[in-house]
Amino acid sequence: MIQTCINLFKNKEIRNKIFFTLAMLFIYRLGSAIPAPRVNASLITSAIADNSILSMMNLLGGGALEKLSIFALGVGPYITASIIIQLLSMDVIPALTEMAKSGQTGRMKLDKITRYLAVVLAFIQSGTMIWAFDNGAFNGVSGIIEGGNLAVYLYVATVLTAGTMFLLWIGDRISQKGIGNGVSIIIFAGIVANIPFTFSQVYTTLVDTSSNTAMFNGLLTFAMYVIMYLLIIVLVVFMQLAVRKIPIQYTSSSMQRGRQELNYLPLKINSASVIPVIFAGAIMTAPITVASFFPANEFTTFLNNVLSLQKPVGLCIYGVLIVLFTFFYTNLQVDPSKIAENLGKSGTYIPGIRPGNETKEYVSKVLNRITVLGAAFLLFIALLPYVLPMVTSLPSSISVGGTGIIIVVGVAMETMSSLKGQLTQKQYRGFIHK
């Protein structure tokens, strides 16, 4: 790994891409510290406390929401728009389906539609959020917007929407002139930027310096926390790399390999990534958020009790939703029908399985089986931050696991793999030119 990093910086073109990416991320982090106009940022932290969807937005935005900065929404609206367009292009809207099948030109049109939708979602989301913040919809904290009226709400919402679109522009620059995966790199940088503060906060909470005994016990607990954190990272890396290899063979003699060399169709254990957790969290918190706009009554109290992630009933519902969305999104991402069709077109078959419908059923059966493991993994990572405070003496402010680790590890591995590919390509070019 160290030698790979050295080789990356030795290559002038890749080194320039890395420095350009770091410069773009510096602009992003600088903007994350600039508060939006007419905002009392000191009240935001208490307003978003114990609200899962706001905490998720704050996580994806690199802590920008708790300051209500100009980048408070992050790239969340674009991610939401991408998921919506992707779902609608799955034979729901014929025009979008046709674009999805039209190659590069169709993908460019879909991306343009996604960005237009992101603008609309960002404006609606920011406007609603600003109104809710100012009227005490979250934890009863109000007066966050100075001189709050309709004109001020629209003004702040426009600034936040512009901030989101500027972040997308930065992501495009990173994709074109940097190391690639611009939007993912922005999310990655935001989460990583909060990690030192998180560990500092955990240390302050756990380590009591009033006496030597209390300090020793606190340091021991903190060390166990760090070890658990590292073990979870190892688990996430393992699950990101885990695949189920289905052996395949070619019918064409010109494409056959040696008998000792096997070919495989790899199916990832966790094909859905972190999307099911985001979906489940949004569904759990949406009714509570909407109900908070209305005066408190028995129904709102019932919703808060049933859907709260700090209570066993809410956690059970949350877990069921994660499992259901994992199977749903995995079957959208990996279509057994298309796999069977592509295998048939390329003259490839699975040994012992007939091409066509039998291949489709076999792939579907294997996919459903490995998705059970993927769903269990997501369930463990997503529920761990809520379950630990219930069964241990750890305070609820200290979280272990969560979706942030999955995002960080996934983006880091994908980016490193891309850089290694670019480095190998440069080395082959140099060898050929010599």
Residue pairs with C-beta under 8 A, 6 or more apart in sequence:
4 416
4 420
4 423
7 423
8 14
8 15
8 18
8 419
8 423
9 15
9 18
11 423
11 426
13 426
14 179
14 419
14 422
14 423
14 426
17 177
17 178
17 179
18 178
18 179
20 173
20 174
20 177
20 178
21 174
21 178
21 179
21 185
24 170
24 173
24 174
24 178
25 185
25 186
25 189
27 170
28 62
28 71
28 167
28 170
28 186
28 189
28 190
29 62
29 189
29 193
31 69
31 70
31 71
31 163
31 166
31 167
32 61
32 62
32 63
32 64
32 67
32 69
32 71
32 190
32 193
33 67
33 69
34 69
34 70
35 41
35 67
35 68
35 69
35 70
36 68
36 69
36 70
36 72
36 156
36 159
36 160
36 163
37 155
37 156
37 159
38 145
38 146
38 147
38 152
38 155
38 156
39 68
39 144
39 145
39 146
39 156
40 143
40 144
40 145
40 146
41 66
41 67
41 68
41 69
43 141
43 143
43 144
44 65
44 66
44 67
44 68
44 133
44 144
45 66
46 139
46 141
47 54
47 133
47 138
47 139
47 141
47 144
48 54
48 55
48 58
48 65
48 66
48 138
48 139
49 139
50 139
50 310
50 396
51 138
51 139
51 285
51 289
52 281
52 284
52 285
52 309
53 281
53 282
53 285
53 286
53 289
54 65
54 138
56 278
56 281
56 403
57 65
57 73
57 74
57 76
58 64
58 65
58 66
59 190
59 191
59 194
59 402
59 403
59 404
60 74
60 75
60 76
60 79
60 187
60 190
60 191
60 407
61 71
61 72
61 73
61 74
61 76
61 190
62 71
62 74
62 187
62 189
62 190
62 191
62 193
62 194
63 190
63 193
63 194
63 197
64 71
64 72
64 74
64 190
65 72
65 73
65 74
68 133
68 144
69 163
70 159
70 160
70 162
70 163
71 163
71 164
71 166
71 167
72 126
72 160
72 163
73 122
73 125
73 126
73 160
73 161
73 163
73 164
74 164
74 167
74 186
74 187
74 190
75 164
75 167
75 168
75 171
75 183
75 186
75 187
76 125
76 164
77 118
77 119
77 121
77 122
77 125
77 164
78 114
78 115
78 118
78 164
78 168
78 183
79 183
79 278
80 118
80 121
81 114
81 115
81 117
81 118
81 121
82 114
83 275
84 117
85 96
85 110
85 113
85 114
85 117
86 332
87 332
88 96
89 96
89 97
89 99
89 100
89 110
90 97
90 332
91 97
96 110
96 113
98 106
99 106
99 107
99 109
99 110
100 106
100 107
100 110
102 109
115 165
115 168
118 164
118 165
118 168
119 161
119 165
122 160
122 161
122 164
122 165
123 157
123 158
123 161
126 156
126 157
126 160
126 161
127 153
127 154
127 157
130 145
130 153
130 156
130 157
130 160
131 137
131 153
132 138
132 289
132 292
132 293
133 141
133 142
133 144
133 145
134 142
134 143
134 144
134 145
134 148
134 153
135 142
135 293
136 142
137 289
137 292
137 293
138 292
145 152
145 153
145 156
146 152
167 186
168 183
170 182
170 186
171 182
171 183
171 185
171 186
172 182
173 182
174 180
174 181
174 182
174 185
174 186
175 181
175 182
175 183
176 182
178 185
179 185
179 415
179 418
179 419
180 415
180 418
181 411
181 414
181 415
181 418
184 411
184 414
184 415
185 411
185 415
187 407
187 411
188 407
188 408
188 411
188 412
188 415
191 404
191 407
191 408
192 408
199 226
201 397
201 398
202 222
202 225
202 398
203 222
205 395
205 397
205 398
206 218
206 221
206 222
206 225
206 398
207 215
207 218
207 219
207 222
208 214
208 215
208 217
208 218
209 215
209 218
225 398
225 400
228 400
229 400
232 381
232 384
232 400
232 401
232 405
233 405
233 409
235 377
235 381
236 381
236 405
236 406
236 409
236 410
237 409
237 413
239 269
239 270
239 374
239 377
240 270
240 406
240 409
240 410
240 413
241 413
242 268
242 269
242 270
242 373
243 266
243 267
243 268
243 269
244 266
244 267
244 269
244 366
244 370
245 264
245 265
245 266
245 267
246 264
246 265
246 266
246 267
246 350
246 363
246 366
247 262
247 263
247 264
247 265
247 350
247 351
248 263
248 264
248 265
248 343
248 348
248 349
248 350
248 351
249 256
249 263
249 348
249 349
249 350
249 351
250 256
250 257
250 263
250 346
250 347
250 348
251 347
251 348
251 349
252 347
255 347
257 263
265 339
265 343
265 350
265 363
267 334
267 363
267 366
267 367
267 370
268 374
269 370
269 371
269 373
269 374
269 377
270 374
270 377
270 378
271 329
271 330
271 333
271 334
271 367
271 371
271 374
272 325
272 326
272 329
272 330
272 333
272 371
272 374
272 378
273 406
273 410
274 378
274 403
274 406
274 407
274 410
275 325
275 329
276 321
276 322
276 323
276 325
276 326
276 328
276 329
276 375
276 378
277 322
277 378
277 381
277 382
277 403
277 406
278 403
279 321
279 325
279 329
280 318
280 321
280 322
280 325
280 382
281 318
283 321
284 307
284 309
284 314
284 317
284 318
284 321
285 307
287 303
287 307
288 303
288 304
288 307
288 308
291 299
291 300
291 303
291 304
292 300
294 300
305 311
305 313
306 313
306 314
306 317
307 314
307 317
308 314
309 315
309 318
309 386
310 386
310 396
312 390
315 383
315 386
315 387
318 382
318 383
319 379
319 382
319 383
322 375
322 378
322 379
322 382
323 375
323 379
326 371
326 374
326 375
326 378
327 368
327 371
327 375
330 367
330 371
330 374
331 367
334 367
336 360
336 361
336 363
336 364
336 367
337 360
339 359
339 360
339 363
340 355
340 356
340 357
340 359
340 360
340 363
343 349
343 350
343 355
343 359
344 355
344 356
344 359
349 355
349 359
350 359
350 362
353 359
353 362
378 406
380 401
381 401
381 402
381 403
381 405
381 406
382 401
382 402
382 403
384 400
384 401
384 402
385 399
385 400
385 401
385 402
388 394
388 399
388 400
389 395
389 396
389 398
